[in-house]
Amino acid sequence: MPELDSTTQGSRPKHVMVGSGPAGLRAIQAIRGIDSRAAITLVSEDPGAAYSKMLLPYLISGDMPEDLLFTRRPKHFEQMGVQTILGAKVDGVDTQAQVVRVNGLKVPYDKLLIATGARPLRPQVRGIDQEGVLTMWTLDDATRIRAKAAQAKDVLIYGAGLVAFQAIKCLEGNGRRLTLLLRGDQILRRIVDPEGGLFLEENVLSKGDIRIIKGSNIQEISVAADGRKQVILQNGQALTADLIIVATGAEPNLDAVKGSGIATDRGILVDAAMRTNVPNVYAAGDVAESQDFLTGERTVHGIWPTAVEQGKVAGTNMAGGTLAFDGGVSRNVLDVQGISVASMGVSRAQENHEEFTLKEPRSKVYRRIVLQDNRIVGAVLIGKTDDCGLLLSLMRQQVNVQKWKNSLARNPLDLGKIMASVR
């Protein structure tokens, strides 16, 4: 297998970055901030410019042209002195020889970052690989959904998490009939608590035109003579759709490290320096399994802010600096039928937690704050989310709120007294 030409790299440190998402891009920036001479090679499955996946729904809805999705163009990498291998999937990593195998090449490295992100899960369903049954994960996915949606009247969204609700937001209207199919009994199960999910259903979703089917999986998808999809559920119910969006979750993309000796569980296991069990190999972003700030347990956070932070930590340490990741805090913000929803930290209380809950159906406001040892460790906010940054700050600072608990119990919306005392 030929080796990538490294004659122009001389004795400079060789850094290889696998993945052009937020973690990989931030790591490159961090390395260049310390070492302007280091040789950097970026390997990415994306064939062209790096883009923001968070903006894909706006492309689908027609609210944003494709050109505005791109965060880094090939010329940017050229100006940064970064060699690129684009549109290529890593075949494997040899940690003994310190090479990445990609497209028949051996790419040598001194330090390696794995930032391959996550990939969508596709359930084992007969007929799920047919035309018009799509995930909403890549630019190619978004382009195909936009084209199909232009003629679609009936859209089935399989799943009820963040991506499913992004699909609802960008596809509702224009005469389309949307059906949300849940395998379980709660929407946004990883984001809001059960009571919050029910509040959204009863006070927000029930006012719209979205049909919700709970507690059933797809058994089979077939194509009728007119080209429409015939969907048979495991409960025997039959549905018809022009377009099916599969949004049943995601998992860390570990293909690049299979058989490499790099330790994994759900994701690639890393320490506070974002270093793996192989000392010169790092991981960051949605593929990394790191410590949670609030619980101390290992988890895959899978959110953009954490990916950026981890990329900075990894890049700094790869370049010889010293920086530690102090743990991520899970958080999400989304729009449900025009109502803002935010959550952070623990959304489902355990036995050792205290909870303060407020429900105002008429104003579509719901709030649950979770405490452990008199410190805020979680919150679910519906309808009024403008103070989610304050809550995150209280969590990060681990402020003891014991003397304000009565105030929180009376009105969880009033954080003013607590913030005034800690500023």
ZIMORA-V817192 format. One record per backbone hydrogen bond with DSSP energy under -1.0 kcal/mol. CO is the residue of the C=O (numbers start at 1). NH is the residue of the N-H. E is the energy in kcal/mol with one decimal. If there is no record, write none. Layout:
<<CO:NH:E> <CO:NH:E>>
This chain:
<<2:106:-2.0> <6:9:-1.3> <9:12:-2.0> <13:39:-2.3> <14:110:-3.4> <14:111:-2.1> <15:41:-2.6> <16:113:-2.7> <17:43:-3.2> <18:115:-2.8> <21:25:-2.5> <22:26:-2.0> <23:27:-2.0> <24:28:-2.0> <25:29:-2.0> <26:30:-2.2> <27:31:-2.6> <28:32:-2.6> <29:33:-1.5> <31:34:-1.2> <31:35:-3.6> <39:15:-3.4> <40:83:-2.6> <41:17:-3.1> <42:85:-2.9> <43:19:-2.8> <44:88:-2.3> <46:87:-1.8> <50:71:-2.2> <50:72:-1.5> <52:55:-1.0> <53:56:-1.3> <55:59:-1.2> <56:60:-2.2> <57:61:-2.3> <58:63:-1.4> <58:64:-1.5> <65:68:-1.4> <66:69:-2.0> <69:52:-2.2> <72:50:-2.2> <73:76:-1.5> <73:77:-1.2> <74:78:-1.9> <75:79:-2.4> <76:80:-1.7> <77:82:-3.2> <78:81:-1.2> <83:42:-3.2> <85:44:-2.3> <92:101:-2.9> <94:98:-1.3> <94:99:-1.8> <98:109:-2.2> <99:94:-2.8> <100:107:-3.2> <101:91:-3.2> <101:92:-1.2> <102:105:-2.1> <105:102:-2.2> <106:4:-2.9> <107:100:-2.5> <111:16:-2.2> <112:282:-3.4> <113:18:-2.7> <114:284:-1.7> <117:253:-2.8> <119:251:-2.3> <123:125:-1.6> <125:128:-1.8> <126:221:-2.6> <127:130:-1.3> <130:133:-1.6> <132:244:-2.4> <134:246:-3.1> <138:142:-2.5> <139:143:-2.4> <140:144:-2.2> <141:145:-2.8> <142:146:-2.4> <143:147:-1.7> <144:148:-2.5> <145:149:-3.1> <146:150:-1.1> <148:151:-1.3> <153:177:-3.8> <154:242:-3.0> <154:243:-1.5> <155:179:-2.4> <156:245:-2.8> <157:181:-2.9> <158:247:-3.1> <160:188:-3.6> <161:165:-1.9> <162:166:-1.9> <163:167:-2.3> <164:168:-2.0> <165:169:-2.1> <166:170:-1.9> <167:171:-1.4> <168:172:-2.2> <173:176:-1.8> <177:155:-2.7> <178:211:-2.3> <179:157:-3.2> <180:213:-2.8> <181:159:-2.3> <182:216:-2.1> <184:215:-2.7> <188:191:-1.7> <188:192:-2.8> <193:197:-2.5> <194:198:-2.2> <195:199:-2.1> <196:200:-2.1> <197:201:-2.0> <198:202:-2.8> <199:203:-2.4> <200:204:-1.9> <200:205:-2.6> <201:206:-1.7> <204:207:-1.2> <205:208:-1.5> <211:180:-3.4> <213:182:-3.3> <217:234:-2.6> <220:232:-2.7> <222:230:-3.4> <224:227:-1.9> <228:224:-2.9> <229:241:-2.1> <230:222:-2.5> <231:239:-3.0> <232:219:-3.1> <232:220:-1.8> <233:236:-2.0> <237:233:-3.0> <239:231:-3.1> <241:229:-3.4> <243:156:-2.5> <244:134:-2.8> <245:158:-3.2> <249:121:-2.7> <251:119:-2.7> <252:254:-1.2> <254:257:-1.4> <255:258:-1.2> <257:260:-2.1> <263:269:-1.8> <267:265:-2.9> <268:289:-3.2> <271:274:-1.9> <272:325:-3.0> <274:283:-2.1> <275:271:-1.8> <278:281:-2.5> <280:112:-2.3> <281:276:-2.9> <282:114:-2.7> <285:288:-1.8> <287:268:-3.0> <289:270:-1.8> <290:299:-2.9> <291:328:-1.7> <292:296:-2.0> <297:292:-2.5> <299:290:-2.1> <303:307:-2.0> <304:308:-2.3> <305:309:-2.2> <306:310:-2.9> <307:311:-2.4> <308:312:-2.1> <309:313:-2.1> <310:314:-3.0> <311:315:-2.7> <312:316:-2.3> <313:317:-2.2> <314:318:-2.5> <315:319:-1.7> <316:321:-2.7> <317:320:-1.2> <328:293:-2.7> <330:345:-3.0> <332:343:-2.3> <334:341:-2.9> <336:339:-1.8> <339:336:-2.9> <340:383:-2.9> <341:334:-2.7> <342:381:-3.4> <343:332:-2.3> <344:379:-2.1> <350:353:-1.8> <354:371:-2.8> <356:369:-2.4> <358:367:-2.5> <360:365:-2.1> <365:360:-3.1> <366:382:-3.0> <367:358:-2.7> <368:380:-2.4> <369:356:-2.1> <370:377:-2.8> <370:378:-1.3> <371:354:-2.4> <372:375:-1.2> <374:401:-3.1> <375:372:-2.7> <377:346:-2.8> <378:370:-2.9> <379:344:-2.1> <380:368:-2.2> <381:342:-2.8> <382:366:-2.3> <385:388:-1.8> <387:391:-1.9> <388:392:-2.2> <389:393:-2.0> <390:394:-2.2> <391:395:-2.2> <392:396:-2.7> <393:397:-2.4> <394:399:-1.7> <401:404:-1.8> <402:405:-1.4> <404:408:-2.4> <405:409:-2.5> <406:410:-1.9> <407:411:-2.5> <411:414:-1.9> <413:415:-1.1> <415:419:-2.5> <416:420:-2.5> <417:421:-1.2> <419:423:-1.0>>
